[in-house]
Amino acid sequence: MQRVLIIGATSAIAEATARLYAERGARLHLVARNRPKLDAIADDLLVRGAPEVTHAALDVGDFSAHAAVIDEAWRALGDVDVVLVAHGTLPDQAACESSVDTALAEFAVNGTSTIALLTLIANRMQTAGRGTIAVISSVAGDRGRASNYLYGSAKAAVSTFLSGLRQRMAKHGVDVVTIKPGFVDTPMTRDFKKGALWAKPEVIAEGIVHAVDKGRPVAYLPWFWFGVMTIIRCIPEFLFKRLSL
Ligand SMILES: NC(=O)c1ccc[n+]([C@@H]2O[C@H](COP(=O)([O-])OP(=O)(O)OC[C@H]3O[C@@H](n4cnc5c(N)ncnc54)[C@H](OP(=O)(O)O)[C@@H]3O)[C@@H](O)[C@H]2O)c1
């Protein structure tokens, strides 16, 4: 039986992923800030086949609470096979440009809080000498764009942190999986006009579980985003700065 810890468990992508683990009979511990939503998701996962689902509340911006929440997760699960870190916000880029406080608060939620949590989690996993840490970054971290570079830079920090963490943890039998979704139809993107490049959270969830099972270092989801981002990364700066992407 797999034991799975999910942080940001009320996210649409995380919930869809948790359902797949529940259907496999995994034991889950969920962490998110919205208690009523956590209760509802936990009940649903029990119905779908999870033998036991525990949960804890955490606003990831409350860094002083991180250690206790991670301790509690390990106490609840005993040992952890898979960690999925999924929380995030899509900041208002214009607001981040006009307020240093807003920019730093958004960077904290999307970047620093993930790095802080992973620092605690990695030490636990290193001691166990097994398991997988999967983190939802974004294709937005592959190149800064005028329309969302605060978000992109936080995700870039997470992706680069994960690259180093993967190298460190490889010597300790722990896989580190960087998940890079493209456009996903979730509450985060509810105001966006959807088109051909958009995916449903259930599709991303299948990709996450597959990448974790295979211990893939980096998973672009859906797969075609690898090609899209390879092209976008190759555009020279003198040209890129003239584009509106
Ligand atoms: N949707 C996309 O197009 C897309 C693309 C690439 C990457 N991603 C990434 O995918 C991940 C999941 O996002 P999603 O698309 O599933 O969106 P979502 O359904 O809006 O989920 C975002 C989650 O983050 C949580 N969260 C935000 N601020 C938090 C805080 N301070 N403390 C604790 N939890 C907090 C939210 O909690 P509440 O429920 O309490 O608000 C929510 O559960 C995020 O890391 C996102 O950056 C999304």
PDBQT file of the ligand as one rigid body, heavy atoms in Angstrom, charges set to zero:
ROOT
HETATM    1  N1  LIG A 301      -3.859  25.750 -14.004  1.00  0.00    +0.000 N 
HETATM    2  C1  LIG A 301      -2.799  25.903 -14.792  1.00  0.00    +0.000 C 
HETATM    3  O1  LIG A 301      -2.899  26.305 -15.973  1.00  0.00    +0.000 OA
HETATM    4  C2  LIG A 301      -1.427  25.561 -14.268  1.00  0.00    +0.000 A 
HETATM    5  C3  LIG A 301      -0.362  25.511 -15.190  1.00  0.00    +0.000 A 
HETATM    6  C4  LIG A 301       0.907  25.201 -14.721  1.00  0.00    +0.000 A 
HETATM    7  C5  LIG A 301       1.121  24.942 -13.388  1.00  0.00    +0.000 A 
HETATM    8  N2  LIG A 301       0.051  25.026 -12.513  1.00  0.00    +0.000 N 
HETATM    9  C6  LIG A 301       0.342  24.776 -11.106  1.00  0.00    +0.000 C 
HETATM   10  O2  LIG A 301      -0.448  23.685 -10.677  1.00  0.00    +0.000 OA
HETATM   11  C7  LIG A 301      -0.601  23.752  -9.263  1.00  0.00    +0.000 C 
HETATM   12  C8  LIG A 301      -2.056  23.488  -8.902  1.00  0.00    +0.000 C 
HETATM   13  O3  LIG A 301      -2.854  24.548  -9.404  1.00  0.00    +0.000 OA
HETATM   14  P1  LIG A 301      -4.305  24.330 -10.025  1.00  0.00    +0.000 P 
HETATM   15  O4  LIG A 301      -4.223  24.651 -11.455  1.00  0.00    +0.000 OA
HETATM   16  O5  LIG A 301      -4.807  23.001  -9.598  1.00  0.00    +0.000 OA
HETATM   17  O6  LIG A 301      -5.119  25.513  -9.385  1.00  0.00    +0.000 OA
HETATM   18  P2  LIG A 301      -6.149  25.601  -8.147  1.00  0.00    +0.000 P 
HETATM   19  O7  LIG A 301      -7.195  24.561  -8.262  1.00  0.00    +0.000 OA
HETATM   20  O8  LIG A 301      -6.540  27.037  -8.083  1.00  0.00    +0.000 OA
HETATM   21  O9  LIG A 301      -5.232  25.227  -6.895  1.00  0.00    +0.000 OA
HETATM   22  C9  LIG A 301      -4.370  26.113  -6.258  1.00  0.00    +0.000 C 
HETATM   23  C10 LIG A 301      -4.218  25.603  -4.852  1.00  0.00    +0.000 C 
HETATM   24  O10 LIG A 301      -3.230  26.347  -4.141  1.00  0.00    +0.000 OA
HETATM   25  C11 LIG A 301      -3.745  26.583  -2.850  1.00  0.00    +0.000 C 
HETATM   26  N3  LIG A 301      -3.131  27.749  -2.227  1.00  0.00    +0.000 N 
HETATM   27  C12 LIG A 301      -2.976  28.987  -2.743  1.00  0.00    +0.000 A 
HETATM   28  N4  LIG A 301      -2.413  29.795  -1.824  1.00  0.00    +0.000 NA
HETATM   29  C13 LIG A 301      -2.209  29.028  -0.718  1.00  0.00    +0.000 A 
HETATM   30  C14 LIG A 301      -1.676  29.292   0.573  1.00  0.00    +0.000 A 
HETATM   31  N5  LIG A 301      -1.220  30.503   0.920  1.00  0.00    +0.000 N 
HETATM   32  N6  LIG A 301      -1.626  28.266   1.466  1.00  0.00    +0.000 NA
HETATM   33  C15 LIG A 301      -2.087  27.037   1.140  1.00  0.00    +0.000 A 
HETATM   34  N7  LIG A 301      -2.612  26.737  -0.056  1.00  0.00    +0.000 NA
HETATM   35  C16 LIG A 301      -2.671  27.723  -0.969  1.00  0.00    +0.000 A 
HETATM   36  C17 LIG A 301      -5.219  26.809  -3.074  1.00  0.00    +0.000 C 
HETATM   37  O11 LIG A 301      -5.894  26.679  -1.843  1.00  0.00    +0.000 OA
HETATM   38  P3  LIG A 301      -7.437  27.215  -1.657  1.00  0.00    +0.000 P 
HETATM   39  O12 LIG A 301      -8.298  26.103  -2.220  1.00  0.00    +0.000 OA
HETATM   40  O13 LIG A 301      -7.542  27.367  -0.175  1.00  0.00    +0.000 OA
HETATM   41  O14 LIG A 301      -7.506  28.502  -2.408  1.00  0.00    +0.000 OA
HETATM   42  C18 LIG A 301      -5.511  25.695  -4.046  1.00  0.00    +0.000 C 
HETATM   43  O15 LIG A 301      -5.695  24.472  -3.389  1.00  0.00    +0.000 OA
HETATM   44  C19 LIG A 301      -0.079  25.132  -8.839  1.00  0.00    +0.000 C 
HETATM   45  O16 LIG A 301       1.246  24.986  -8.343  1.00  0.00    +0.000 OA
HETATM   46  C20 LIG A 301      -0.029  25.886 -10.157  1.00  0.00    +0.000 C 
HETATM   47  O17 LIG A 301       0.932  26.922 -10.137  1.00  0.00    +0.000 OA
HETATM   48  C21 LIG A 301      -1.206  25.309 -12.922  1.00  0.00    +0.000 A 
ENDROOT
TORSDOF 0
